[in-house]
């Protein structure tokens, strides 16, 4: 089927079915870690932009019925409907406690962004979108201390994309952005700088912009870095406090001349860049928090909601809590099992012998009315 992966066959046997010599030569893996690393070899197609619209995909696949179901939906409803396929249990449960770092790659088409990410983060983007990346692709590299999430973006400023679609892609970036040919990206970056206000979205726009200048010899590296630095001065002077460097990256920028591909330094420099990433603060404290923030940001871009991200996160969390509160008060557990921390998937300690309590049903018609009932139920439980 055109070189695509159609199936995976896994066979197993106990140690008695393996000869002694072969058993000594067999590699050993923890089953859970092996499955996670296997799934992380498959990148997920996260979203596309078409006709000036940001379109999230369901489990990496475009589904017209799914897209129609999101029409007219508000941000909380879209958050609940979004699904990241095989990465969903990874962030939500299996590695929910691990902190997360996010790296994005954005630039013009056919400049080697996916190839660069593959070497930097050990990702498989080269085969994920054939010759040219479409939309946004996500991959995750589990490390000993954290999860490294990579976002591979479609090339901006192409003849197939409008300025608004470029702006939507720019807004969806996360942390430690790597780009090249900065002159061609200024328009897209600047057009997005005034959409979401960093002052009311403190959880966003904390990234470092790393401008990677390709195919630079050692003799030219200092001159080229100085030349690129001079290009930012007119932007700051013209846009003042509205310039994208200050608003989207809080003034944090690094210019990195990159050696030619046939030199040994081309590959050894990745280690140096990785050390710079490790010096950055974690983007999110847990996999569950990253998943919730990612879905909320996707829903906001989808609905063109340019308000506070924190307000959306709090509203959605409040709705989740209201849905689970009756069973939590009555039985000390949820419909799906024990009570858990939503962000880390940790089970909350509760007594094994909890008497069932009568809890009135919430009407669902009025949030204020339900809040009064919830407060009354809590007071009766305390007293």
N, C-alpha and C positions, 0 to 999 in steps of 0.2 A: 504493500500500500504506500508507494512513494517513499520508502525508507522510514515510515513512522512506526513507533512501538505499538504493537497491537495486543500483546499479552505478555505476562511474566509467569513463568512456571517455577515453583519452588517445591523441592522434594526433601524429605527428611527421613532419618532412621535413627535408631538408638545406637549406643556405643557397641552393643553386642554384634551388630551387623557389619562392623568395620574391622578389618584385619589389623593386627597390632602395628605393623609398619606404617600402614596408611593412617592409623589413628594418631600416631606421633607426629605426622606431617600435617595434620588438619589444623587450620586456624580456628581460634575460639573467639566468639563475639557474644556480647549480651544481646539477647533477642530484641528487646525494646530499642536499644541504641542502633542496632543493625537496621531495623525497620525504619526508624526516623531518618537515618543517613541515606537509606535507599530512597525514601520519599522526597528528601531534599535535593536529590539529583534531578527532579522534575520541576522546572519552573512553572509558575502559575500565571496565566494571562488574566490580569487584574481588571483592566478597563480599556476602553477605546474612546476616541472623540470623533464624532460624525455630525455633520450639519450643525456645527456650533453647539453640540451637546456633549456632555460627559456621560458616558454609558458604562456603568459597572456591569461586569459579567458574572454569571452564576457558576461557581465552581470552575472558572476558567473557560467557559463556553458561552457564546452568544446565543440567547434563547429569546425569540420574539415575544412569546407568551410571558416570559419573566419580565421583559422590558415593559410590556403593556401593564403588567400588574403594579409597576412602580410609578406609573403616570398619576400625578395628582397626590401621591402619598407624601406625608410629612416626614421630617427627619427621623423621629423615633421609629416609625413604621419601616422606613428604608433600612435603618440599622438592623432591625430584627430580621429583615428579609435577606440581607447580604450574607454570602457564604464564601469562604476561601478554600473550599475543597479539603484536600488532605492536609493543608496547613492549619485548619481550624482546630483540631485536637492538639496539635503541636503547641500552639500559642495558648490555648485555653486550658489545657490540662497537663499534658506530659512534661512540658518544659515551661509551665506558666510562671514558675518562681524566678526563672533566670532573667536578669536585666537584658535590655535590648539596645543595640546600636544600629543605626540606619545609615546607609550610604546610597546616594542617587547618582546617576550618570545622565547628563543632558548635554546635547550639542547638535550640530548639523548632521544630516544624513551621511551614512557611509564614511565615517571618520574613525571607526574602530572602537566605539563606546562599549559595545558588548564584549569585544575581545579584551578590552582593558579591565572590565569588571571580572571577567573570567579568571584573569591572572591575579587580580587584587584580592578577590573574596572567594576564590575557588568555586565559582558558580558555573552552571552549564548553559549560559544564555546563547552561545554561538549557534545551537541548533534549535532554539526555541521559536524563532520567528523567521527562519530562512535567511534571506539576504538582508532584508530591512525590517527592523523592529516596528511593530504596529501597536500604538497605545502604550500601556504600562505593563511590564512583566515583573513578577516578584519571585525572589528565591531567598532561601534562608540557609546559612552556614552555621551549624551548632559548634561552638568552641567550648573549652573547659570552663570558662568563666562567664560567658555571655552568648547571646544569639546575635549573629551579624545578618541583618536583613538587607538585601540588595534590591533596589528598584531600577530597572532598565527602561529608559524612556525613549519613545519614538523621536526621531530627529525633528527639531523645530525649524521653522522658516522654509519648509519645503513647498513645492507647488501644489501638493495635495492637501495642505492644511491652511486654514484661515488664521488670521491674527487672533481671533477669539479662542480658537481651539488650542493654539500655542499658549495663550494665557492660562487656560484651564490646566494644561499639563504642568506649567510652571508652578501654579498654586498647589499642585498635589505633591510636590517634592517634599522630602523630609530633612535628612541631616547629612552633613559633610558631602556637599555636592561637588562632583568633578565635571568640569566642562572644558571646552577648547574653543578657539576662534571666537573670542569674546565679542568682537565687533559685530558679528552677525547675530548675537544673542541679546544685545542690549535692548533692542526694541521689545522683544517678548518679555524680558525680565522687567523692564520699566513699566510696561503696560499692566503688569500684575501687582506692582508695588502698592497701589492705592486701593485695592479691592478689599483685602482683609486687614484690619487695623491691628498692628502688633501690640498696641497698648492694651487691647481687650482680648488678645489671644496670646497670653504669656507662654502657653505650652507650645506654640508654634514659633517659627522664625528664630530658632536658636542655633542654626547651622553655621558651619564654616564653608565659605565658597572657595574651593580649590580649583584654580584655573590651570589646566594641564596643557602646555604648549608642546605639540608633537614635533619630532624630528629636528631636534636642536643639537648642534655640536657643542663640545665643551668650550670652544673659543667664543661662541656666540651667546652662551647662556646668560651672562650678566647683562649684555646689551639688550637682549630681548626682554628679560625680566624688567629692566628699567623702562623700556619703551612701553610695555603693557601697563606699568604703574602710572605713567604719565597720561594714559588714556582715561583714567578714572577721575582725574582732576576736573575736566570740563563737565562731567556728569554731576559731580557733587556741587559744583558752582551753579549749574543750571537748575537742577532739581532741588538743591538744598536738602532739607530734612525729609523730602519725599523721594530721594534717590533709592534705588533698589538695594544698594549695598548696605545702607543703614537700616532700611525697613525689613528686608527679607533675611539679612544675615547679621544684623546688629553690628556692622562694621568689621566683621571678622573675614579676612580674605587672605589667601596664600597663592602666590604665583609660582608654578613649578615647571621649569623647562625640562622636557623629557627627551632622553637620547634617542637616536635613530634605532630602528628595530633590529638591525644586524649587529648591534654592539652589545657586549655583556652587561653594560650598565642599564640597558633597557629593562632587564628582568630583575636585577639586584635592587633597583630603586623602589620596587614594590614593597620590599621589607621596610625601607625607610618611611614610605608613605603609610604603611600599616602601623608603625610606631606612632606616627602623628595622630592617627585615628584613635589609638588606644589612650592617648592623652586627653581626648575629648570626654566630657561627661557623658554618662549614659543617656540616651534619648528617652528611654522609659525604664521604670524600675522593675517591671515584670512583663512577661509575655502577654498576660491577660490585659494589662493596661494598654499595651501597644495595639492589641487587636481591637479593643474598644475605641481607641483614638483613631485608628485607621478607618474603621467602618464609619465613625461619626464624620470624619473629614470627607470621605467619599460621598456620604449622604448630603453633606452641606454643599459640596461642589455640584452634585447632581441636581439639587433643588435651587441652586443659586442663592443660598442662605449665607450672607456675608456677615452675620452677627457673631457674637462671642462663642467660641468653641466650648469654653468651660460651661456656659449656660446650657448648651445642648447636652454635654456629658452629664451634668447634674440632673437635667430633666429626665433623660433616659434611665439613669440609675434610680431615680425616684420612682419611675413607673415600674421598673423591675422589682424594687423593694415592695411596692404596694401590691403587686401580683402575688408575691411569695409570703407576705406578712401573715395572712390568715392561717395558713398551715403551719408557719413557723411558731406562731403563738399557741396554736391548738395542740400540735403534736411535737413541736421541737425539731421538725425536719421539713424538707421540701418534698414536692411530688416526685422529684427525680432521685431523692436520697437524702443523706445527711446535709445539714446546713454547711455551706462553704463560703470562703472568701471569694468574691466574684473575680477579683483581679489575679489571685495566686492559686486558686483551686484548692486551697488548704481547708481541710475539714475543721469546723469549729467544735471545740470540746463542749459536750453536753452530757448531762446525767443519763445513764442507761434507763433509769426508771422515772420517766416523766409522766405524771398523770395528764390525761386528755382534758383540755379546757374548752369550755364553750366560747366560741368567738363569733360575733354576728357577721353575717354576710355583708360585704361592701356593695353599695348600689352600682358603682361604676358610672353613674350619671354625672356626678359632680366631684371633682377632685377635693374641693373644700369639705364637702359632706363626708367623703371617705376619710379625710384627714381627721375629722372630729371623732368618727367611729373608731379609727385606729388609736387615737389618743385615749379614748375612754377604755378601750380594751387593754391598753398598756397600763393604765392606772388601776384597773380592777385586778390585773395580774400582780402588780407591785403590792397593793394593799390587801 
